[in-house]
Amino acid sequence: MSLLKSEQEIELLKQGGKILSTVLRTVSKQVRPGITTDELDKLAEELIVSQGGRPSFKGYGEGVPFPATLCTSVNEQVVHGVPGGYILKEGDIISLDIGMQYPKDTGLYTDMAVTVPVGKIDKQVKELIKVTKKSLDIWINNIKPGKNLYEIAGKVQRYIEDKGFGVVRDMVGHGVGHAVHEEPAIPNYEIKGTEFILKKGMVLALEPMVSLGDYRIKTLDDDWTVTSLDDSQTAHFEHTVAVTDKGCTVITQ
């Protein structure tokens, strides 16, 4: 599959991205103490289907396919948290990660995520969310044709680490559009001596993942949920963007 998307494909991605963004905002507004992650997942699926899309995460993967529409990663869970009976409580934070194919079965893929506080949260955790969101802005503000992807990753890494947080290394962003995951892999840290030059028409899912403590991770027995190794809280933000003549445009907004 081509890493470059046509103008027509990018217009279709923008349509899907606008829908997906509206879905995620609606789901995010339901985050509160007392609601379960399964309830959030069911709402996300209903909204996507009602808009003519298909949840792209549900059934994804070999071996143990992902069972839900929404990844609900709470506190120390970095990504791929499986929705269930967990009841959100005051002081939690939750990453809501969602993907959609639009139109369903024949369309293109978009992907996005936000981290949301549940009621009042600790001051340091609030700063964690702020820094993670800002690191996504650094990505977006530096994407343009001719730039080396890994140099931008280095800027993101330095910003996060200068703030005293850990950059998750074993989970990365990715290309997206024709499939849920495409090349290139997009780390949030610099790989010296490595080059990937951005071109107009590339569509990227940029997603910084940041930890209060150890950046290393582990995967739980469900084969999906990824947590910080030391159980420190983590945050995650993501947008799908298209590389344009002079920079990039955010598709999921």
N, C-alpha and C positions, 0 to 999 in steps of 0.2 A: 504494500500500500504506500501511496505517496505521503511524504511528510508535509507537502505543500497543499493547501486548500485553495480552491478557486474562489473568485469573488462571490459567485452564486452560493457556494457551500458556506462561506463565511456569513452571508446574509441569513441562511437557514440556521446556522449555529447561533446567531444573534437572537433569532426568534425563540429558539429553544432555551437559550441562556436567560432571556427575560422571563420566561415562564418558570424556569427552575429557581431563579432568584426570588420570585414572588412566592413560590411554594415554600422555600426555606425561611423566608421572613415570617410567613404565616405560622409555620411549625415553631420557630424560635419564640414567638409571642406566647406560645402555650407552655413554655418551660417555667415551672414553678414547683415549690415543695408539694409533694403529694401525688404528682402525676408519674406514671410509669414510662419507662423507655419504650415499651411495647405500644402504648397509646400514641406516643409521638410517631412511631413508625407507621402505624395504621393510618394516621392522618396524612402523613407524607405520601403514602401510596394512593390513597383516595384522591388527593389533589392532583398528582401526576396523571393518573388514569383519566380523570375528568377533563384534563386539558389536552388529551390526545397523545400523551407520551407513554413511554414504558420505563419502569424503574430498571436502570442498567446494572445495578449491583445484585438484585435478587436473582439467584441461580447462577451467579458468576463464579467461575473457578472450577478446577478439577478436584477430584477426591471428595472433599466436603464443600459443596457449593455454598456461597453465602446465602443465608435463609431469609434476608429481609431487604427492604427498600432503603432504609436509613442505617448508617453506622452511628451508634450512640456510645461514645467513648467518655466515660465518667472519671474525673479526677486523675488517677495515675495511668489510666488507659490512654494510650497515644492515638491509636487509630483502630478501625475495624471492629469496634465494640459491637457485640450482637445484642439487639434489643430483646427485652424479656420482662420479667416481673419486678425488676429493680425500681424502687420508689425513690424519686429524687427528694433530697432533703436540703434544708437551709445550709448554705456554705459549700455545697457541691459546685463543680463546674462541669459542663458537658460539651464535647465536640459533636456537632451534627454535620455529618458528611453525606452528601447526596449526589447521585448521578442519574442522568436521564437520556434515553434515546428519543429523539423527536424528529418527525412523526414516528410513532411506534412501528417497529419491525423494518422500516425502510429508511429511517432518518439517520441523523448524525448525533454524536455524543457530547454532552457537556458535564462538568463536574465542579462542585464547589463545597466549601465547608466554613463554618463559623464555630467559635467557642463562646458559650453563653453562661453567665453566672446564674446560680439558683439562689435567689434572695440575696442577702448580704454575704459577702465573701471577705476573706482575709486580705489585708492591704498588699502583702507580697504577691498573692495570687492575682490580685487585680493588676499589679504591675506586670506579671507574667503575660496576661492576656493582652495588655497594651503593647508590650514589646513584640509579641508574636504578630499582632495585627500590623504594627509598623514595619516589621520585616517583610511582610507581603507587599506593602507599599514601596519598599526599596526595590524589590523585584520589578514591580510594574513600572516604576519611574526610570529604570535603567535598561529595559528591554528595547532594542532597536536593531535593524538589519546591520550586519557587519560586526556586531559585538560578540565577544567570546562568552558563551553562557557561563563558563566556570569562573571567569573573572567577576561576574556579577554575583555568583554564589559566594565568592570570597568576601565581598562587601556585606552580604547578608550575615555571614558567619561572624565577621568582626563586630558588627553592630550588636548581635545577640550576646556574644561572649563578653564584650565590653560592659554590657548591662548585668553581667554576673550569672547568666543562664546557660544551659547546655543545649547544643544543637544536635538533635537526633540525626544519626548518620546512616542507619541501616534501613530507613524508610525515606523515599524521595518522591519528588514530583515527576511528571511524565508528559509526553505528548498525548494528545487526545483529539477526537473528531471522527475519524473513520472507525475507530474501535475505542473500547473503554480505556485501554492502556496502549500507547504507542511509544516508539523512540522519539526523542531522547530521554534517558533518565536524567532527572534534574535534582541534584543534591543541593542542600542548603549550606554547603561548605566547599571550600576551594580544593580542587585536585590539581596541584601544581604540575605543569608540563602537559596538561590535557587541554584540548581545544575542541569546541563545537561552535561554529560560526552561525549566528542566527540569520535567517532569510525571510523576506516578506512572504506571507502566506502560511508560515508555521503557526500551529495552534498548540498552546502549552497549558498544562494544568500546574500552576505554581502553588506549592503548599509547604510553607515552613511549619515545622513541628519542633516545639521547644519545651525543655524540662526545667523545673526548679532545681534539680539535682543532677544525678548521673545521666549522661546522654545515652547510655547503653540500654538495650531493650530485651524483653523476653516475650514469647508467645504462649498464651494460656492453652489449656487442654481442649478448648473448642476449636482449635486450629486456626482461629481468626483474630481474636482479641489480642492486641499488642500493648504491653504495659511497660512503664519505665522499670529498669532492673531494681532500683532501690525504692520503688513505690512512691516516688515523689510526683507531685501533680504536674500535668503537662497541658499545653495548649496547642491549637491547630487552626489555621486559617487557609483558605484556598479560593482561587479564582481561575477560571478559564479565560485566556487572553489570546488574541490573534496579533501576530507581528505585522505591522503596517509600514508604509514608506518611511515615516519619521519616528516611529516608536511602537506602541501597541495600543490596542483597544480592548477594554475589559468586556468580555462577552456575557459574563454572568453578573449583570448589574441591573 
